[in-house]
Amino acid sequence: MFSSTTTTIPYVHPAVRSRVKRAIDVVGSLTGLTVLLVLLIPLAIAIRLDSPGPIFSAKGELAGGANPSACGNCAP
């Protein structure tokens, strides 16, 4: 039924292997993470000063029967 044993290699666009594109992607992601970090740290401090208790809390809940599952919650 299948008599052909040759395989074809799929075409890969040259931009996929570009080192410049990879460098731009890495620099862009690091810049984005830095901007988010600068915005989220003051937000976490404001939540901590405004709300009593921990910022993150974990509690066990029953999910669909008797199987306890851990649920993570963030303080409002």
Gaussian input, Z-matrix of N, CA and C with variables (Angstrom, degrees):
# hf/3-21g

backbone

0 1
 N
 C     1     B1
 C     2     B2     1     A1
 N     3     B3     2     A2     1     D1
 C     4     B4     3     A3     2     D2
 C     5     B5     4     A4     3     D3
 N     6     B6     5     A5     4     D4
 C     7     B7     6     A6     5     D5
 C     8     B8     7     A7     6     D6
 N     9     B9     8     A8     7     D7
 C    10    B10     9     A9     8     D8
 C    11    B11    10    A10     9     D9
 N    12    B12    11    A11    10    D10
 C    13    B13    12    A12    11    D11
 C    14    B14    13    A13    12    D12
 N    15    B15    14    A14    13    D13
 C    16    B16    15    A15    14    D14
 C    17    B17    16    A16    15    D15
 N    18    B18    17    A17    16    D16
 C    19    B19    18    A18    17    D17
 C    20    B20    19    A19    18    D18
 N    21    B21    20    A20    19    D19
 C    22    B22    21    A21    20    D20
 C    23    B23    22    A22    21    D21
 N    24    B24    23    A23    22    D22
 C    25    B25    24    A24    23    D23
 C    26    B26    25    A25    24    D24
 N    27    B27    26    A26    25    D25
 C    28    B28    27    A27    26    D26
 C    29    B29    28    A28    27    D27
 N    30    B30    29    A29    28    D28
 C    31    B31    30    A30    29    D29
 C    32    B32    31    A31    30    D30
 N    33    B33    32    A32    31    D31
 C    34    B34    33    A33    32    D32
 C    35    B35    34    A34    33    D33
 N    36    B36    35    A35    34    D34
 C    37    B37    36    A36    35    D35
 C    38    B38    37    A37    36    D36
 N    39    B39    38    A38    37    D37
 C    40    B40    39    A39    38    D38
 C    41    B41    40    A40    39    D39
 N    42    B42    41    A41    40    D40
 C    43    B43    42    A42    41    D41
 C    44    B44    43    A43    42    D42
 N    45    B45    44    A44    43    D43
 C    46    B46    45    A45    44    D44
 C    47    B47    46    A46    45    D45
 N    48    B48    47    A47    46    D46
 C    49    B49    48    A48    47    D47
 C    50    B50    49    A49    48    D48
 N    51    B51    50    A50    49    D49
 C    52    B52    51    A51    50    D50
 C    53    B53    52    A52    51    D51
 N    54    B54    53    A53    52    D52
 C    55    B55    54    A54    53    D53
 C    56    B56    55    A55    54    D54
 N    57    B57    56    A56    55    D55
 C    58    B58    57    A57    56    D56
 C    59    B59    58    A58    57    D57
 N    60    B60    59    A59    58    D58
 C    61    B61    60    A60    59    D59
 C    62    B62    61    A61    60    D60
 N    63    B63    62    A62    61    D61
 C    64    B64    63    A63    62    D62
 C    65    B65    64    A64    63    D63
 N    66    B66    65    A65    64    D64
 C    67    B67    66    A66    65    D65
 C    68    B68    67    A67    66    D66
 N    69    B69    68    A68    67    D67
 C    70    B70    69    A69    68    D68
 C    71    B71    70    A70    69    D69
 N    72    B72    71    A71    70    D70
 C    73    B73    72    A72    71    D71
 C    74    B74    73    A73    72    D72
 N    75    B75    74    A74    73    D73
 C    76    B76    75    A75    74    D74
 C    77    B77    76    A76    75    D75
 N    78    B78    77    A77    76    D76
 C    79    B79    78    A78    77    D77
 C    80    B80    79    A79    78    D78
 N    81    B81    80    A80    79    D79
 C    82    B82    81    A81    80    D80
 C    83    B83    82    A82    81    D81
 N    84    B84    83    A83    82    D82
 C    85    B85    84    A84    83    D83
 C    86    B86    85    A85    84    D84
 N    87    B87    86    A86    85    D85
 C    88    B88    87    A87    86    D86
 C    89    B89    88    A88    87    D87
 N    90    B90    89    A89    88    D88
 C    91    B91    90    A90    89    D89
 C    92    B92    91    A91    90    D90
 N    93    B93    92    A92    91    D91
 C    94    B94    93    A93    92    D92
 C    95    B95    94    A94    93    D93
 N    96    B96    95    A95    94    D94
 C    97    B97    96    A96    95    D95
 C    98    B98    97    A97    96    D96
 N    99    B99    98    A98    97    D97
 C   100   B100    99    A99    98    D98
 C   101   B101   100   A100    99    D99
 N   102   B102   101   A101   100   D100
 C   103   B103   102   A102   101   D101
 C   104   B104   103   A103   102   D102
 N   105   B105   104   A104   103   D103
 C   106   B106   105   A105   104   D104
 C   107   B107   106   A106   105   D105
 N   108   B108   107   A107   106   D106
 C   109   B109   108   A108   107   D107
 C   110   B110   109   A109   108   D108
 N   111   B111   110   A110   109   D109
 C   112   B112   111   A111   110   D110
 C   113   B113   112   A112   111   D111
 N   114   B114   113   A113   112   D112
 C   115   B115   114   A114   113   D113
 C   116   B116   115   A115   114   D114
 N   117   B117   116   A116   115   D115
 C   118   B118   117   A117   116   D116
 C   119   B119   118   A118   117   D117
 N   120   B120   119   A119   118   D118
 C   121   B121   120   A120   119   D119
 C   122   B122   121   A121   120   D120
 N   123   B123   122   A122   121   D121
 C   124   B124   123   A123   122   D122
 C   125   B125   124   A124   123   D123
 N   126   B126   125   A125   124   D124
 C   127   B127   126   A126   125   D125
 C   128   B128   127   A127   126   D126
 N   129   B129   128   A128   127   D127
 C   130   B130   129   A129   128   D128
 C   131   B131   130   A130   129   D129
 N   132   B132   131   A131   130   D130
 C   133   B133   132   A132   131   D131
 C   134   B134   133   A133   132   D132
 N   135   B135   134   A134   133   D133
 C   136   B136   135   A135   134   D134
 C   137   B137   136   A136   135   D135
 N   138   B138   137   A137   136   D136
 C   139   B139   138   A138   137   D137
 C   140   B140   139   A139   138   D138
 N   141   B141   140   A140   139   D139
 C   142   B142   141   A141   140   D140
 C   143   B143   142   A142   141   D141
 N   144   B144   143   A143   142   D142
 C   145   B145   144   A144   143   D143
 C   146   B146   145   A145   144   D144
 N   147   B147   146   A146   145   D145
 C   148   B148   147   A147   146   D146
 C   149   B149   148   A148   147   D147
 N   150   B150   149   A149   148   D148
 C   151   B151   150   A150   149   D149
 C   152   B152   151   A151   150   D150
 N   153   B153   152   A152   151   D151
 C   154   B154   153   A153   152   D152
 C   155   B155   154   A154   153   D153
 N   156   B156   155   A155   154   D154
 C   157   B157   156   A156   155   D155
 C   158   B158   157   A157   156   D156
 N   159   B159   158   A158   157   D157
 C   160   B160   159   A159   158   D158
 C   161   B161   160   A160   159   D159
 N   162   B162   161   A161   160   D160
 C   163   B163   162   A162   161   D161
 C   164   B164   163   A163   162   D162
 N   165   B165   164   A164   163   D163
 C   166   B166   165   A165   164   D164
 C   167   B167   166   A166   165   D165
 N   168   B168   167   A167   166   D166
 C   169   B169   168   A168   167   D167
 C   170   B170   169   A169   168   D168
 N   171   B171   170   A170   169   D169
 C   172   B172   171   A171   170   D170
 C   173   B173   172   A172   171   D171
 N   174   B174   173   A173   172   D172
 C   175   B175   174   A174   173   D173
 C   176   B176   175   A175   174   D174
 N   177   B177   176   A176   175   D175
 C   178   B178   177   A177   176   D176
 C   179   B179   178   A178   177   D177
 N   180   B180   179   A179   178   D178
 C   181   B181   180   A180   179   D179
 C   182   B182   181   A181   180   D180
 N   183   B183   182   A182   181   D181
 C   184   B184   183   A183   182   D182
 C   185   B185   184   A184   183   D183
 N   186   B186   185   A185   184   D184
 C   187   B187   186   A186   185   D185
 C   188   B188   187   A187   186   D186
 N   189   B189   188   A188   187   D187
 C   190   B190   189   A189   188   D188
 C   191   B191   190   A190   189   D189
 N   192   B192   191   A191   190   D190
 C   193   B193   192   A192   191   D191
 C   194   B194   193   A193   192   D192
 N   195   B195   194   A194   193   D193
 C   196   B196   195   A195   194   D194
 C   197   B197   196   A196   195   D195
 N   198   B198   197   A197   196   D196
 C   199   B199   198   A198   197   D197
 C   200   B200   199   A199   198   D198
 N   201   B201   200   A200   199   D199
 C   202   B202   201   A201   200   D200
 C   203   B203   202   A202   201   D201
 N   204   B204   203   A203   202   D202
 C   205   B205   204   A204   203   D203
 C   206   B206   205   A205   204   D204
 N   207   B207   206   A206   205   D205
 C   208   B208   207   A207   206   D206
 C   209   B209   208   A208   207   D207
 N   210   B210   209   A209   208   D208
 C   211   B211   210   A210   209   D209
 C   212   B212   211   A211   210   D210
 N   213   B213   212   A212   211   D211
 C   214   B214   213   A213   212   D212
 C   215   B215   214   A214   213   D213
 N   216   B216   215   A215   214   D214
 C   217   B217   216   A216   215   D215
 C   218   B218   217   A217   216   D216
 N   219   B219   218   A218   217   D217
 C   220   B220   219   A219   218   D218
 C   221   B221   220   A220   219   D219
 N   222   B222   221   A221   220   D220
 C   223   B223   222   A222   221   D221
 C   224   B224   223   A223   222   D222
 N   225   B225   224   A224   223   D223
 C   226   B226   225   A225   224   D224
 C   227   B227   226   A226   225   D225

   B1=1.4270
   B2=1.5231
   B3=1.3355
   B4=1.4549
   B5=1.5193
   B6=1.3104
   B7=1.4574
   B8=1.5255
   B9=1.3230
   B10=1.4544
   B11=1.5266
   B12=1.3202
   B13=1.4647
   B14=1.5171
   B15=1.3162
   B16=1.4639
   B17=1.5201
   B18=1.3091
   B19=1.4582
   B20=1.5191
   B21=1.2932
   B22=1.4609
   B23=1.5180
   B24=1.3016
   B25=1.4599
   B26=1.5244
   B27=1.3393
   B28=1.4622
   B29=1.5366
   B30=1.3256
   B31=1.4606
   B32=1.5174
   B33=1.3178
   B34=1.4553
   B35=1.5203
   B36=1.3238
   B37=1.4650
   B38=1.5287
   B39=1.3506
   B40=1.4709
   B41=1.5292
   B42=1.3338
   B43=1.4687
   B44=1.5260
   B45=1.3222
   B46=1.4584
   B47=1.5268
   B48=1.3194
   B49=1.4628
   B50=1.5237
   B51=1.3201
   B52=1.4608
   B53=1.5322
   B54=1.3162
   B55=1.4672
   B56=1.5246
   B57=1.3281
   B58=1.4634
   B59=1.5286
   B60=1.3215
   B61=1.4592
   B62=1.5255
   B63=1.2986
   B64=1.4681
   B65=1.5278
   B66=1.3437
   B67=1.4586
   B68=1.5272
   B69=1.3351
   B70=1.4616
   B71=1.5285
   B72=1.3130
   B73=1.4644
   B74=1.5280
   B75=1.3144
   B76=1.4659
   B77=1.5246
   B78=1.3335
   B79=1.4713
   B80=1.5304
   B81=1.3210
   B82=1.4613
   B83=1.5141
   B84=1.3162
   B85=1.4620
   B86=1.5246
   B87=1.3240
   B88=1.4664
   B89=1.5247
   B90=1.3325
   B91=1.4648
   B92=1.5246
   B93=1.3176
   B94=1.4569
   B95=1.5157
   B96=1.3246
   B97=1.4650
   B98=1.5237
   B99=1.3278
   B100=1.4559
   B101=1.5254
   B102=1.3377
   B103=1.4652
   B104=1.5247
   B105=1.3278
   B106=1.4569
   B107=1.5252
   B108=1.3147
   B109=1.4591
   B110=1.5229
   B111=1.3351
   B112=1.4685
   B113=1.5288
   B114=1.3285
   B115=1.4593
   B116=1.5242
   B117=1.3291
   B118=1.4596
   B119=1.5328
   B120=1.3239
   B121=1.4749
   B122=1.5274
   B123=1.3431
   B124=1.4740
   B125=1.5309
   B126=1.3310
   B127=1.4585
   B128=1.5288
   B129=1.3099
   B130=1.4716
   B131=1.5295
   B132=1.3129
   B133=1.4736
   B134=1.5255
   B135=1.3342
   B136=1.4600
   B137=1.5285
   B138=1.3261
   B139=1.4632
   B140=1.5171
   B141=1.3140
   B142=1.4684
   B143=1.5249
   B144=1.3287
   B145=1.4624
   B146=1.5281
   B147=1.3108
   B148=1.4546
   B149=1.5317
   B150=1.3162
   B151=1.4588
   B152=1.5243
   B153=1.3360
   B154=1.4596
   B155=1.5273
   B156=1.2852
   B157=1.4523
   B158=1.5176
   B159=1.3268
   B160=1.4620
   B161=1.5334
   B162=1.3239
   B163=1.4670
   B164=1.5189
   B165=1.3239
   B166=1.4576
   B167=1.5190
   B168=1.3336
   B169=1.4554
   B170=1.5199
   B171=1.3003
   B172=1.4624
   B173=1.5175
   B174=1.3180
   B175=1.4561
   B176=1.5150
   B177=1.2863
   B178=1.4560
   B179=1.5227
   B180=1.3138
   B181=1.4513
   B182=1.5175
   B183=1.3079
   B184=1.4500
   B185=1.5193
   B186=1.3138
   B187=1.4605
   B188=1.5240
   B189=1.2926
   B190=1.4602
   B191=1.5093
   B192=1.2870
   B193=1.4609
   B194=1.5172
   B195=1.3102
   B196=1.4486
   B197=1.5255
   B198=1.3396
   B199=1.4603
   B200=1.5148
   B201=1.3211
   B202=1.4687
   B203=1.5253
   B204=1.3095
   B205=1.4618
   B206=1.5066
   B207=1.3314
   B208=1.4637
   B209=1.5170
   B210=1.3183
   B211=1.4622
   B212=1.5193
   B213=1.3142
   B214=1.4565
   B215=1.5141
   B216=1.3063
   B217=1.4497
   B218=1.5159
   B219=1.3257
   B220=1.4544
   B221=1.5120
   B222=1.3216
   B223=1.4568
   B224=1.5344
   B225=1.3391
   B226=1.4775
   B227=1.5089
   A1=110.54
   A2=118.16
   A3=122.19
   A4=108.32
   A5=117.17
   A6=119.94
   A7=112.49
   A8=118.11
   A9=121.01
   A10=109.87
   A11=117.19
   A12=121.31
   A13=112.06
   A14=118.04
   A15=120.52
   A16=109.71
   A17=115.17
   A18=120.41
   A19=108.38
   A20=115.85
   A21=120.26
   A22=109.24
   A23=115.63
   A24=121.74
   A25=107.54
   A26=117.56
   A27=119.11
   A28=110.97
   A29=115.12
   A30=121.38
   A31=109.61
   A32=116.98
   A33=123.22
   A34=107.47
   A35=115.45
   A36=120.42
   A37=109.23
   A38=118.76
   A39=121.28
   A40=113.49
   A41=118.39
   A42=119.97
   A43=112.27
   A44=116.90
   A45=120.15
   A46=110.61
   A47=116.40
   A48=121.01
   A49=113.00
   A50=118.46
   A51=122.23
   A52=111.00
   A53=116.14
   A54=120.82
   A55=110.98
   A56=117.31
   A57=120.39
   A58=109.71
   A59=117.38
   A60=120.68
   A61=110.51
   A62=117.16
   A63=121.07
   A64=110.92
   A65=116.53
   A66=120.30
   A67=110.85
   A68=117.10
   A69=120.26
   A70=110.49
   A71=117.76
   A72=121.27
   A73=111.45
   A74=117.12
   A75=120.99
   A76=110.66
   A77=116.87
   A78=120.16
   A79=109.97
   A80=117.68
   A81=120.59
   A82=112.61
   A83=117.51
   A84=119.83
   A85=111.37
   A86=117.38
   A87=119.55
   A88=111.21
   A89=117.21
   A90=120.78
   A91=110.25
   A92=117.02
   A93=120.31
   A94=112.60
   A95=117.12
   A96=120.23
   A97=111.62
   A98=117.26
   A99=120.88
   A100=111.13
   A101=116.49
   A102=120.04
   A103=110.29
   A104=117.61
   A105=120.37
   A106=111.97
   A107=116.75
   A108=120.41
   A109=110.79
   A110=116.06
   A111=120.76
   A112=110.09
   A113=117.88
   A114=120.71
   A115=113.05
   A116=117.58
   A117=120.19
   A118=114.20
   A119=118.46
   A120=119.57
   A121=111.21
   A122=120.10
   A123=118.34
   A124=112.93
   A125=117.48
   A126=120.48
   A127=110.63
   A128=116.95
   A129=120.50
   A130=110.89
   A131=117.57
   A132=120.96
   A133=110.03
   A134=117.30
   A135=120.68
   A136=111.09
   A137=117.21
   A138=120.36
   A139=110.06
   A140=116.43
   A141=120.43
   A142=111.48
   A143=117.29
   A144=120.33
   A145=111.75
   A146=118.42
   A147=122.07
   A148=112.85
   A149=117.71
   A150=121.48
   A151=110.73
   A152=116.56
   A153=117.89
   A154=109.95
   A155=116.93
   A156=120.75
   A157=112.22
   A158=116.28
   A159=120.72
   A160=112.09
   A161=115.48
   A162=120.13
   A163=109.52
   A164=117.46
   A165=122.13
   A166=108.60
   A167=116.07
   A168=120.31
   A169=108.34
   A170=115.80
   A171=120.96
   A172=108.29
   A173=115.40
   A174=119.64
   A175=108.62
   A176=115.79
   A177=120.07
   A178=110.35
   A179=116.85
   A180=121.17
   A181=109.00
   A182=115.89
   A183=120.30
   A184=108.42
   A185=115.24
   A186=120.50
   A187=109.15
   A188=117.15
   A189=121.54
   A190=114.57
   A191=118.13
   A192=120.08
   A193=110.56
   A194=115.55
   A195=120.07
   A196=112.77
   A197=118.28
   A198=120.38
   A199=109.76
   A200=117.61
   A201=117.52
   A202=111.02
   A203=115.51
   A204=120.55
   A205=108.12
   A206=115.69
   A207=121.00
   A208=109.19
   A209=116.11
   A210=121.18
   A211=107.89
   A212=116.14
   A213=120.52
   A214=109.77
   A215=116.35
   A216=121.68
   A217=109.85
   A218=115.41
   A219=121.31
   A220=107.48
   A221=117.07
   A222=121.57
   A223=109.92
   A224=116.40
   A225=118.98
   A226=112.69
   D1=-53.32
   D2=177.05
   D3=-105.24
   D4=99.79
   D5=-175.70
   D6=-96.40
   D7=-16.71
   D8=-177.37
   D9=-85.54
   D10=128.18
   D11=179.89
   D12=-109.70
   D13=3.92
   D14=179.92
   D15=-82.78
   D16=143.19
   D17=177.48
   D18=-115.51
   D19=146.53
   D20=178.47
   D21=-103.64
   D22=141.25
   D23=177.87
   D24=-89.75
   D25=127.06
   D26=-178.42
   D27=-68.19
   D28=149.92
   D29=-179.95
   D30=-70.32
   D31=132.84
   D32=177.21
   D33=-115.27
   D34=124.83
   D35=-179.66
   D36=-64.75
   D37=142.19
   D38=-178.15
   D39=-61.11
   D40=-27.27
   D41=-179.32
   D42=-67.13
   D43=-20.80
   D44=179.90
   D45=-67.33
   D46=-32.93
   D47=-177.70
   D48=-97.13
   D49=10.68
   D50=-175.09
   D51=-78.09
   D52=128.09
   D53=177.46
   D54=-73.28
   D55=-30.77
   D56=179.04
   D57=-66.91
   D58=-43.12
   D59=177.94
   D60=-62.23
   D61=-42.15
   D62=178.37
   D63=-61.97
   D64=-42.36
   D65=179.25
   D66=-64.22
   D67=-42.08
   D68=177.88
   D69=-63.64
   D70=-39.89
   D71=178.08
   D72=-62.69
   D73=-44.48
   D74=-178.78
   D75=-66.65
   D76=-46.01
   D77=-179.89
   D78=-64.39
   D79=-40.67
   D80=178.70
   D81=-64.48
   D82=-41.35
   D83=179.62
   D84=-68.98
   D85=-39.16
   D86=177.07
   D87=-65.42
   D88=-38.15
   D89=176.88
   D90=-64.18
   D91=-44.50
   D92=178.72
   D93=-62.55
   D94=-41.91
   D95=177.94
   D96=-64.81
   D97=-37.11
   D98=178.12
   D99=-65.26
   D100=-43.36
   D101=178.57
   D102=-63.00
   D103=-44.39
   D104=178.25
   D105=-63.23
   D106=-38.51
   D107=178.73
   D108=-62.38
   D109=-42.85
   D110=179.92
   D111=-64.01
   D112=-33.58
   D113=-179.75
   D114=-82.12
   D115=-34.93
   D116=-173.31
   D117=-83.76
   D118=-27.12
   D119=179.09
   D120=-64.65
   D121=-48.62
   D122=175.86
   D123=-61.74
   D124=-32.80
   D125=177.29
   D126=-65.06
   D127=-43.58
   D128=178.30
   D129=-64.43
   D130=-38.68
   D131=177.70
   D132=-65.52
   D133=-42.14
   D134=179.39
   D135=-63.81
   D136=-40.67
   D137=177.23
   D138=-63.94
   D139=-41.54
   D140=-178.90
   D141=-64.90
   D142=-40.03
   D143=-179.83
   D144=-73.52
   D145=-30.14
   D146=-175.66
   D147=-85.18
   D148=-37.30
   D149=-173.95
   D150=-106.62
   D151=134.53
   D152=173.39
   D153=-75.00
   D154=152.43
   D155=178.00
   D156=93.36
   D157=-177.37
   D158=-176.63
   D159=-75.33
   D160=155.44
   D161=175.79
   D162=-69.91
   D163=-44.54
   D164=178.05
   D165=-111.23
   D166=138.96
   D167=176.32
   D168=-136.15
   D169=151.50
   D170=179.17
   D171=-128.35
   D172=138.23
   D173=177.00
   D174=-143.17
   D175=151.29
   D176=178.96
   D177=-88.20
   D178=135.83
   D179=178.00
   D180=-130.71
   D181=157.07
   D182=177.28
   D183=-90.46
   D184=126.31
   D185=-177.90
   D186=-114.75
   D187=104.51
   D188=174.98
   D189=66.06
   D190=35.49
   D191=178.52
   D192=137.25
   D193=-135.42
   D194=-174.99
   D195=-104.55
   D196=15.96
   D197=179.04
   D198=-92.55
   D199=106.92
   D200=179.49
   D201=-72.28
   D202=139.31
   D203=176.97
   D204=-129.70
   D205=143.67
   D206=-179.91
   D207=-80.82
   D208=131.93
   D209=177.95
   D210=-120.20
   D211=127.62
   D212=177.42
   D213=-95.53
   D214=134.93
   D215=179.68
   D216=-125.07
   D217=149.12
   D218=176.95
   D219=-111.07
   D220=140.18
   D221=-179.58
   D222=-65.18
   D223=137.65
   D224=179.79
   D225=-73.39

